[in-house]
Amino acid sequence: MPNGHSLNEYVLYRFGNAMYMLTLGIVVFYMFIYLAAELTAISKAVQIMADVPLGWTALVVIAAVFVYTTYGGLGTTIFTDAIQFVVIVPLLLLCLIVAVIGLGGFSTALQPLQQSAPELLSFSNVPGIKFGATLVIAVLAAEMFNQGNWQRIYACRTDRIVKRSFLFSFLAILPMLFIAGFLGILAMNFGFNDDRAFFSLIQQLNLPTWFIVTVLILALALVMSSLDTLLNGITSVFTLDLIRLFPQMRSNGILRLSRILAVVIGSISVLIAAQGYNVLYLFLLADLVCAGAIFPILYGLYSRRLTGTVAFWSAAVGIAAGALFFPRPDFSPWFPIPLGGDLLVSFTVPLLVSMAIVFGWNFYAANTDQIKLFDFNQLRTQIHAYTDEGARVKAEGGR
């Protein structure tokens, strides 16, 4: 797809309208839930640290992000991400150092945990390993549907830049994940183990006001670096599909309509954030629908026999199967079935079910000569760059 723009285009020309609509729905749903979860997270953080109502924080933060993403598009989003990264890394290290010092050093900080929750410090902790495996499946599946990633992939000049960027990002993010996770473990000193654990820990340590402000800056930088990407991604999804649906509409009209739709989604996200739902649960809910669709979409890159109908039903049945095992918001099972409420099962089942349907069809198709094989050259010839009018829309609103 040398002239492509997004995952949606590949799905449309590879599998047809039904799978395209399902994928489009998953992309928008995932980014919408991601948006609501990020707003909920920062709202809870500010509520703990400064006792501000959840809804007000969510409204102010998303309004600020809307201002600069609407003005600058993808270029501004990438630029602000770079600045936010420069802010995030030293502040995260500072939080770790101050928290450890506040608890009396590493050995003193870990001593209560060795007595009250020694499993958190053990590499043989089976529930921890299961949850880690769950997150690997969930995050890998979900990020394939993150339009923010596809924007950056197609914005890169060469394949080499794409590979280098992802490699450097991985190397930078890995230690940050360990630091954030370790801060969560330290929060167990005071019994904090929910989605507000880190901020509850900082509050419990009775640290100086300047440090509280520093933590809030860190939280804002972390959240805004995701929010601007999500809002720009949502706008670009609407822009690309409106160009396809209304090829005669002027660029200003398409961009204005896509931004209005993004504002509507952002406003609904603020309402959800005001309810204070569990942030982890929101993320996992979005990840579930992605886990059922990832395999047929990726397998379609390799199999000429896989049809759009089979891809659609394998994804739909996979998502439905995973939903049977997915837990309630309090992580208890919805249905009285074996392994109900088990997160690892709820994410493994969609993958296995969709794989079984796809492989079953491939086995059948391999033994019949009545199946029309897909010609991958269509992706090069049918997917084309938009006209100058459409190109201006992309430049103004993000690709």
C-alpha positions as CSV (number, residue, x, y, z in Angstrom):
1,M,0.0,0.0,0.0
2,P,2.5,2.7,-1.0
3,N,-0.3,5.2,-1.5
4,G,-2.3,4.1,1.6
5,H,-3.2,6.2,4.6
6,S,-4.6,3.9,7.3
7,L,-5.6,0.4,8.4
8,N,-9.2,1.1,7.4
9,E,-8.2,1.4,3.7
10,Y,-6.4,-2.0,3.7
11,V,-9.5,-3.7,5.4
12,L,-11.9,-2.1,2.9
13,Y,-10.1,-3.2,-0.2
14,R,-9.0,-6.5,1.2
15,F,-12.2,-7.7,2.8
16,G,-15.1,-5.5,1.7
17,N,-17.7,-3.3,3.3
18,A,-18.8,-5.5,6.2
19,M,-15.4,-6.1,7.7
20,Y,-14.5,-2.5,6.9
21,M,-17.5,-1.2,9.0
22,L,-16.7,-3.6,11.8
23,T,-13.0,-2.4,11.8
24,L,-14.1,1.2,11.7
25,G,-16.4,0.7,14.6
26,I,-13.6,-1.0,16.6
27,V,-11.1,1.8,15.8
28,V,-13.5,4.5,16.9
29,F,-14.7,2.6,20.0
30,Y,-11.2,1.8,21.1
31,M,-10.0,5.4,20.8
32,F,-13.2,6.6,22.5
33,I,-12.8,4.4,25.5
34,Y,-9.0,5.2,25.6
35,L,-10.0,8.9,25.6
36,A,-12.5,8.3,28.5
37,A,-10.0,6.3,30.5
38,E,-7.2,8.9,30.2
39,L,-9.6,11.7,31.2
40,T,-10.8,9.6,34.1
41,A,-7.2,9.0,35.2
42,I,-6.1,12.6,35.3
43,S,-9.4,13.6,36.9
44,K,-8.9,11.1,39.7
45,A,-5.3,12.3,40.2
46,V,-6.3,15.9,40.5
47,Q,-9.2,15.1,42.8
48,I,-6.9,13.3,45.2
49,M,-4.2,15.9,45.1
50,A,-6.3,19.1,45.0
51,D,-9.9,18.0,45.7
52,V,-11.2,19.2,42.3
53,P,-14.5,17.6,40.9
54,L,-13.8,15.0,38.3
55,G,-16.0,16.6,35.6
56,W,-14.3,20.0,35.8
57,T,-10.8,18.6,35.4
58,A,-11.8,16.4,32.5
59,L,-13.5,19.4,30.8
60,V,-10.5,21.8,31.2
61,V,-7.9,19.2,30.1
62,I,-9.7,18.1,27.0
63,A,-10.6,21.7,26.1
64,A,-6.9,22.7,26.2
65,V,-5.9,19.7,24.1
66,F,-8.7,20.5,21.6
67,V,-7.3,24.0,21.2
68,Y,-3.8,23.1,20.0
69,T,-4.7,19.9,18.1
70,T,-7.4,21.7,16.2
71,Y,-5.0,24.5,15.3
72,G,-1.9,22.4,14.4
73,G,-3.1,19.0,13.4
74,L,-0.7,16.0,13.3
75,G,2.5,18.2,13.1
76,T,1.6,19.9,16.4
77,T,0.7,16.7,18.1
78,I,4.1,15.1,17.2
79,F,5.9,18.3,18.3
80,T,4.1,18.5,21.7
81,D,4.7,14.7,22.2
82,A,8.4,15.4,21.9
83,I,8.2,18.2,24.5
84,Q,6.1,16.1,26.8
85,F,8.5,13.2,26.6
86,V,11.4,15.6,27.7
87,V,9.2,16.6,30.7
88,I,8.0,13.1,31.6
89,V,11.3,11.3,31.9
90,P,13.0,13.5,34.5
91,L,9.8,14.0,36.5
92,L,9.2,10.2,36.6
93,L,12.7,9.7,37.9
94,L,12.3,12.5,40.4
95,C,9.0,10.9,41.7
96,L,10.8,7.6,42.2
97,I,13.7,9.1,44.1
98,V,11.5,11.3,46.3
99,A,9.1,8.4,47.1
100,V,11.9,6.0,48.0
101,I,13.6,8.6,50.2
102,G,10.2,9.4,51.8
103,L,9.8,5.7,52.7
104,G,13.3,5.5,54.2
105,G,15.2,3.9,51.4
106,F,14.8,0.8,49.2
107,S,15.2,-1.8,51.9
108,T,12.9,0.0,54.3
109,A,10.3,0.7,51.6
110,L,10.2,-3.0,50.6
111,Q,10.2,-4.4,54.1
112,P,6.5,-4.1,54.9
113,L,5.7,-5.7,51.5
114,Q,7.9,-8.7,52.3
115,Q,5.6,-9.3,55.3
116,S,2.1,-8.2,54.0
117,A,2.4,-9.0,50.2
118,P,5.5,-11.0,49.5
119,E,4.0,-12.4,46.2
120,L,4.4,-8.9,44.7
121,L,8.2,-9.3,45.0
122,S,8.3,-12.8,43.6
123,F,9.0,-13.7,39.9
124,S,7.0,-17.0,40.5
125,N,3.8,-15.1,41.3
126,V,1.3,-17.0,39.1
127,P,-1.5,-14.4,39.2
128,G,1.1,-11.7,38.3
129,I,2.3,-13.8,35.4
130,K,-1.2,-14.4,34.2
131,F,-2.0,-10.7,34.3
132,G,1.2,-9.9,32.5
133,A,0.3,-12.3,29.7
134,T,-3.2,-10.8,29.6
135,L,-1.7,-7.3,29.1
136,V,0.6,-8.5,26.4
137,I,-2.4,-9.9,24.4
138,A,-4.6,-6.9,25.2
139,V,-2.1,-4.1,24.4
140,L,-0.7,-5.8,21.3
141,A,-4.2,-6.3,19.9
142,A,-5.5,-2.9,20.8
143,E,-2.6,-0.8,19.5
144,M,-3.1,-2.4,16.1
145,F,-6.3,-0.4,16.0
146,N,-4.9,2.9,17.3
147,Q,-5.1,5.3,14.5
148,G,-2.5,7.4,16.2
149,N,0.1,4.7,15.4
150,W,-1.0,4.5,11.8
151,Q,-0.8,8.2,11.4
152,R,2.8,8.1,12.5
153,I,3.7,5.1,10.3
154,Y,2.4,6.8,7.2
155,A,3.9,10.1,8.1
156,C,7.4,8.6,8.2
157,R,9.5,9.1,5.0
158,T,10.9,5.6,4.8
159,D,10.4,2.1,6.2
160,R,13.8,2.4,7.9
161,I,12.6,5.4,9.8
162,V,9.5,3.5,11.0
163,K,11.6,0.6,12.3
164,R,14.2,2.9,13.9
165,S,11.4,5.0,15.6
166,F,9.7,1.9,17.1
167,L,12.9,0.4,18.3
168,F,14.1,3.6,20.0
169,S,10.6,4.1,21.5
170,F,10.7,0.6,22.9
171,L,14.1,1.1,24.5
172,A,13.0,4.4,26.1
173,I,9.6,3.2,27.3
174,L,10.7,-0.1,28.9
175,P,12.6,1.5,31.9
176,M,9.7,4.0,32.3
177,L,7.3,1.1,32.7
178,F,9.5,-0.6,35.3
179,I,9.7,2.7,37.3
180,A,5.9,3.3,37.1
181,G,5.3,-0.4,38.1
182,F,7.7,-0.1,41.0
183,L,6.0,3.0,42.3
184,G,2.7,1.1,42.2
185,I,4.4,-1.7,44.3
186,L,5.6,0.9,46.8
187,A,2.0,2.2,47.2
188,M,1.1,-1.2,48.7
189,N,3.0,0.0,51.8
190,F,-0.3,1.8,52.7
191,G,-2.6,-0.7,51.1
192,F,-3.2,1.4,47.9
193,N,-3.9,-1.0,45.0
194,D,-6.4,0.7,42.8
195,D,-6.1,2.9,39.8
196,R,-5.2,5.9,42.1
197,A,-2.4,4.1,43.9
198,F,0.5,6.3,42.9
199,F,-1.2,9.5,43.7
200,S,-2.5,8.1,47.0
201,L,1.1,7.2,47.9
202,I,2.3,10.7,47.1
203,Q,-0.5,12.2,49.2
204,Q,0.2,9.9,52.1
205,L,3.9,10.8,52.3
206,N,3.0,14.5,53.1
207,L,5.5,15.9,50.7
208,P,6.1,19.6,50.0
209,T,3.6,21.6,47.9
210,W,6.2,22.1,45.1
211,F,6.5,18.3,44.7
212,I,2.7,17.9,44.6
213,V,2.7,20.4,41.8
214,T,5.5,18.5,40.0
215,V,3.5,15.3,40.2
216,L,0.4,17.0,38.7
217,I,2.6,18.3,35.9
218,L,3.8,14.8,35.3
219,A,0.3,13.5,35.2
220,L,-0.9,16.2,32.9
221,A,2.0,15.6,30.5
222,L,1.4,11.8,30.4
223,V,-2.3,12.2,29.8
224,M,-2.1,15.1,27.3
225,S,0.5,13.2,25.2
226,S,-2.1,10.5,24.7
227,L,-5.1,12.7,24.4
228,D,-3.8,14.8,21.6
229,T,-2.8,11.7,19.7
230,L,-6.3,10.2,20.2
231,L,-8.2,13.3,19.2
232,N,-6.1,13.8,16.1
233,G,-6.5,10.1,15.3
234,I,-10.3,10.3,15.7
235,T,-10.4,13.4,13.5
236,S,-8.3,11.7,10.8
237,V,-10.5,8.6,10.8
238,F,-13.6,10.8,10.2
239,T,-11.8,12.9,7.6
240,L,-10.6,10.0,5.6
241,D,-14.0,8.3,5.5
242,L,-15.8,11.5,4.8
243,I,-13.6,12.1,1.8
244,R,-14.5,8.6,0.6
245,L,-18.2,9.1,1.2
246,F,-18.5,12.7,0.0
247,P,-15.8,13.1,-2.7
248,Q,-17.3,16.3,-4.0
249,M,-17.4,18.1,-0.6
250,R,-14.9,20.9,-0.1
251,S,-11.9,20.3,2.2
252,N,-13.1,23.0,4.7
253,G,-16.5,21.3,5.0
254,I,-15.0,17.9,5.6
255,L,-12.5,19.1,8.1
256,R,-15.2,21.1,10.0
257,L,-17.6,18.1,10.1
258,S,-14.9,15.7,11.3
259,R,-13.9,18.1,14.1
260,I,-17.5,18.5,15.2
261,L,-17.7,14.7,15.4
262,A,-14.5,14.6,17.4
263,V,-15.9,17.2,19.8
264,V,-19.0,15.2,20.3
265,I,-17.0,12.1,21.2
266,G,-14.8,14.2,23.5
267,S,-17.8,15.6,25.2
268,I,-19.2,12.1,25.9
269,S,-15.8,11.1,27.2
270,V,-16.0,14.0,29.7
271,L,-19.3,12.7,31.0
272,I,-17.9,9.2,31.4
273,A,-14.8,10.6,33.2
274,A,-17.1,12.4,35.6
275,Q,-18.4,9.1,36.8
276,G,-15.0,7.9,38.1
277,Y,-15.1,4.4,36.6
278,N,-12.1,2.1,37.1
279,V,-9.5,3.1,34.6
280,L,-8.1,-0.3,34.1
281,Y,-11.5,-1.8,33.4
282,L,-12.2,0.8,30.8
283,F,-8.9,0.0,29.0
284,L,-9.6,-3.8,29.2
285,L,-13.1,-3.3,27.8
286,A,-11.7,-1.5,24.7
287,D,-8.9,-4.1,24.3
288,L,-11.4,-7.0,24.3
289,V,-13.1,-6.0,21.0
290,C,-9.7,-5.6,19.4
291,A,-8.5,-9.1,20.5
292,G,-11.3,-10.7,18.5
293,A,-10.5,-8.9,15.2
294,I,-6.7,-8.7,15.1
295,F,-6.0,-12.2,13.8
296,P,-8.2,-12.3,10.7
297,I,-7.1,-8.8,9.7
298,L,-3.4,-9.7,10.0
299,Y,-3.8,-13.1,8.4
300,G,-5.4,-11.4,5.4
301,L,-2.0,-10.1,4.6
302,Y,-0.7,-13.6,3.9
303,S,-3.7,-15.7,2.9
304,R,-5.2,-15.3,-0.6
305,R,-8.1,-17.7,0.3
306,L,-9.5,-15.7,3.3
307,T,-12.6,-13.9,2.3
308,G,-14.3,-10.8,3.7
309,T,-17.3,-12.8,4.9
310,V,-15.1,-15.3,6.8
311,A,-13.0,-12.5,8.3
312,F,-16.1,-10.7,9.5
313,W,-17.7,-13.6,11.2
314,S,-14.5,-14.9,12.7
315,A,-14.0,-11.5,14.3
316,A,-17.6,-11.1,15.4
317,V,-17.8,-14.6,16.9
318,G,-14.4,-14.2,18.6
319,I,-15.5,-10.9,20.3
320,A,-18.8,-12.5,21.4
321,A,-16.9,-15.5,22.8
322,G,-14.5,-13.4,24.8
323,A,-17.4,-11.3,26.2
324,L,-18.8,-14.4,27.8
325,F,-15.7,-14.6,30.1
326,F,-15.1,-10.9,30.5
327,P,-15.7,-9.7,34.1
328,R,-18.0,-7.1,35.6
329,P,-16.5,-3.7,36.6
330,D,-15.8,-5.2,40.1
331,F,-14.0,-8.1,38.2
332,S,-16.5,-10.7,39.2
333,P,-18.0,-12.9,36.5
334,W,-21.0,-11.8,34.5
335,F,-22.2,-15.4,33.9
336,P,-21.9,-18.5,36.1
337,I,-19.7,-20.4,33.7
338,P,-16.3,-22.1,34.4
339,L,-13.5,-19.6,34.2
340,G,-16.0,-16.8,34.0
341,G,-14.4,-13.5,35.0
342,D,-10.8,-14.7,34.2
343,L,-9.1,-12.0,32.3
344,L,-6.5,-14.2,30.6
345,V,-9.3,-16.5,29.4
346,S,-11.4,-13.6,28.2
347,F,-8.5,-12.4,26.0
348,T,-7.2,-15.8,24.9
349,V,-10.6,-17.1,23.8
350,P,-11.3,-14.4,21.1
351,L,-7.9,-15.1,19.6
352,L,-8.4,-18.9,19.6
353,V,-11.9,-18.8,18.3
354,S,-11.1,-16.4,15.4
355,M,-8.1,-18.4,14.5
356,A,-10.1,-21.7,14.5
357,I,-12.7,-20.2,12.2
358,V,-10.1,-18.8,9.8
359,F,-8.0,-22.0,9.7
360,G,-11.1,-24.1,9.3
361,W,-12.1,-22.1,6.3
362,N,-8.6,-22.2,4.9
363,F,-8.6,-26.0,5.2
364,Y,-11.9,-26.2,3.4
365,A,-10.8,-23.6,0.7
366,A,-7.6,-25.5,0.1
367,N,-9.6,-28.6,-0.9
368,T,-11.9,-26.9,-3.4
369,D,-11.2,-25.0,-6.6
370,Q,-14.3,-22.9,-6.4
371,I,-12.8,-20.2,-4.1
372,K,-11.6,-17.0,-5.8
373,L,-8.1,-16.2,-4.6
374,F,-7.4,-12.5,-3.7
375,D,-5.0,-10.6,-5.8
376,F,-2.7,-8.6,-3.5
377,N,-1.7,-6.3,-6.4
378,Q,-5.1,-4.7,-6.0
379,L,-3.8,-3.0,-2.8
380,R,-1.2,-1.2,-5.0
381,T,-3.6,-0.3,-7.8
382,Q,-6.9,0.4,-6.1
383,I,-5.6,2.4,-3.1
384,H,-4.4,5.7,-4.4
385,A,-3.3,9.1,-3.2
386,Y,-6.2,11.6,-2.8
387,T,-6.5,14.6,-5.0
388,D,-4.9,18.0,-4.1
389,E,-8.2,18.9,-2.4
390,G,-8.1,15.8,-0.2
391,A,-4.4,16.3,0.4
392,R,-5.1,19.7,1.9
393,V,-7.6,18.2,4.2
394,K,-5.0,15.7,5.4
395,A,-2.4,18.5,5.9
396,E,-4.8,20.6,7.9
397,G,-6.5,17.9,10.0
398,G,-3.8,15.2,10.3
399,R,-3.4,12.2,8.1
